[in-house]
Amino acid sequence: MAEAFIPEELRSLNENFRKHLTHYEHLARRWKQRHQWSWMSNTILTWLSLLIVVAGLALDRREFADMVLYRLLPVFSFFGMSLTAFQLLVAPQRRWLSYRDAVQRLWNLAMFHRARLFPFHDPRDFTQVGQKLKEIVQPLEARSQTSWRSWARQLLDDYRPLQVPAGRYPNLADEGLWPNLSGCEAYLNGRLRAQKHWYLSKARKYQTCYFALLATIGLIYLFNFVWCLTAGKAFWVIAGTTAVNLMLFAVLDFLNYGPLWNQYRQTAGELQAIENDFLAQARPFDLPDEGKRLERLVEQVEYVLSKEFYFWIAINQQWRPADKAEQPLPQGYQPQPVRTATVELPVELKELGEKLARNVHDLWARQRLSEGWRLGSQRDDLRKLHPCLVDYDKLPESEKEYDRMSAMETLKAICALGYRIDKG
């Protein structure tokens, strides 16, 4: 789209979009660095404490013991306790993942809008994109308030145990390929609500484990600090508590309780949003045909349930041997297409080139669809999604130029090889 033809409303939305995208990318990087530095510093302090205590046990000298007990270890314990409190109260990992999630959702919004996917089919209606942008931005803007009251409210929200709905739900997926779904309510109970219940249960479990482990690490630091200043004479006590702290750090790193808690809570929230839209008959469920509503419900729910596993599939793909098609080209290969730089096509053939470009796209799309590919907001080879599986007229100009170049170069090559093209 040329710059002069951009509507003023879309221009304003785009400026707002880019402002928030840049801001959230910056905040995600900053909170990621804070989380990594605080976590690394805490681990280093714990290792130094253990090494000093082991040295004190090995040397068994009074002067060294007094210096360690009354000077070094209290300082290390105080800083370790402070860093653990920072992890608990400020939650840099949670903030980093929240801003990173917002960046990803903004990217998805941009691709859906540019590809004219649902619900952005009407190029003159910008209310939907404004509403979606507001849904992404508002929760983070509310969390960015700096008053003590808002900070305390956010802290209580973080520490409040997640509410898991009571009751048990059948799992339709375990029943296999039969019988067919009898209606939307059966799918809501047996799939959406059952999976939401499972994700909330897991999220509450990991939330409890995460806070319990961090609190235990902080209490051990506090014990070491008090022990060294009051009754501390036995090095083996400090050695034991410091070793326990290292074990707890290893457990947190290995089991990844923090990211899992956030991920599962987010997935449960997405399922709840789908359920709310479905019950309110909001888009995309505002259809009179119950079968179509069920079809869209299944598509949306199964996408949410499956997307978190594709990351692990992609990791597995990295360890597989490369296929022959993925192996590097032999050294010395130099592509030598037909020279067409001096070929000038007549006007009628240039018009033919546009028709061939459309045909090239249609042939490519037909082949992809026959292989099971579907329309998606961005290309995903694992899930067979591609944003260009649309009519030629709806393609971005960059994609049209690619097809035009292929068609025009083919016509030029025919002429350069001495052939003529006549319209019968």
CORNOR-V708847 format. One record per backbone hydrogen bond with DSSP energy under -1.0 kcal/mol. CO is the residue of the C=O (numbers start at 1). NH is the residue of the N-H. Records with the same first field share a line. If there is no record, write none. Layout:
CO->NH, NH
This chain:
2->5
3->6
7->11
8->12
9->13
10->14
11->15
12->16
13->17
14->18
15->19
16->20
17->21
18->22
19->23
20->24
21->25
22->26
23->27
24->28
25->29
26->30
27->31
28->32
29->33
30->34
31->35
32->36
33->37
34->38
35->39
36->40
37->41
38->42
39->43
40->44
41->45
42->46
43->47
44->48
45->49
46->50
47->51
48->52
49->53
50->54
51->55
52->56
53->57
54->58
55->59
56->60
61->65
62->66
63->67
64->68
65->69
66->70
67->71, 72
68->73
71->75
72->76
73->77
74->78
75->79
76->80
77->81
78->82
79->83
80->84
81->85
82->86
83->87
84->88
85->89
86->90, 91
91->95
92->96
93->97
94->98
95->99
96->100
97->101
98->102
99->103
100->104
101->105
102->106
103->107
104->108
105->109
106->110
107->111
108->112
109->113
110->114
111->115
112->117
117->120
122->125
126->130
127->131
128->132
129->133
130->134
131->135
132->136
133->137
134->138
137->141
138->142
139->143
140->144
147->151
148->152
149->153
150->154
151->155
152->156
153->157
154->158
155->159
156->160
171->174
172->175
173->176
183->187
184->188
185->189
186->190
187->191, 192
188->193
190->172
191->195
192->196
193->197
194->198
195->199
196->200
197->201
198->202
199->203
200->204
201->205
202->206
203->207
204->208
205->209
206->210
207->211
208->212
209->213
210->214
211->215
212->216
213->217
214->218
215->219
216->220
217->221
218->222
219->223
220->224
221->225
222->226
223->227
224->228
225->229
226->230
227->232
235->239
236->240
237->241
238->242
239->243
240->244
241->245
242->246
243->247
244->248
245->249
246->250
247->251
248->252
249->253
250->254
251->255
252->256
256->260
257->261
258->262
259->263
260->264
261->265
262->266
263->267
264->268
265->269
266->270
267->271
268->272
269->273
270->274
271->275
272->276
273->277
274->278
275->279
276->280
277->282
278->281
282->285
285->287
289->293
290->294
291->295
292->296
293->297
294->298
295->299
296->300
297->301
298->302
299->303
300->304
301->305
302->306
303->307
306->309
309->313
310->314
311->315
312->316
313->317
314->318
316->319
317->320
324->327
330->333
340->343
346->350
347->351
348->352
349->353
350->354
351->355
352->356
353->357
354->358
355->359
356->360
357->361
358->362
359->363
360->364
361->365
362->366
363->367
364->368
365->369
366->370
367->371
368->373
369->372
374->386
380->385
384->374
385->380
386->376, 389
388->390
391->394
392->395
396->400
397->401
398->402
399->403
400->404
401->405
402->406
403->407
404->408
405->409
406->410
407->411
408->412
409->413
410->414
411->415
412->416
413->417
414->419
415->418
